[in-house]
């Protein structure tokens, strides 16, 4: 097994807890708070039991910040929708193994659109499902909740899978090129475990927006806790 090296910790908000009536101001505030990227949780009411952001909504917020956007496509038809989210200003599209009949083709299609492709695993999906597409992605997302709603409890038993995926990335020879992201229940009490297991991109929603001292303090606290965990 290839030795894992520490990577810079990146903190990204999920904007699900934001005020949808003022998303431009919200993303500007997130940039001021020091986030590294912004994730848009795109839900279609079919793959997951919720509806969220269409491409026009994301496009309307794009000019309000210079922070990169990524779209987490929790949808059944990512191939049909991908170009709309690239046009809306998302530089990375994340698709789910469970939603793609031909995963290799879907990831290649995203790359052909000029975005970077990424792949997500639901909690019950084994790490082996992404082993043969690592040449096509720049990020793997391990879900630590079942997708569809914010504010869920972190599933700590996913940490061995995070370690497994990190080892797969290192063994692929692309350890310097592929980020490992974790999403679901990330907060002050859970972020260290996820980072110690090998994640370097941490998605937080509720923990950011409910911090008593505001967004900047929340971002700083989460970054410090994760950085300390990887030593």
Helices and strands as residue ranges (DSSP letters): E 10-14, G 15-17, G 20-22, H 23-33, E 37-43, H 55-62, E 68-74, H 78-87, E 90-96, G 97-99, H 103-112, E 116-121, G 127-136, E 139-143, G 156-158, H 159-171, E 179-183, H 191-197, E 201-204, H 206-209, H 215-230
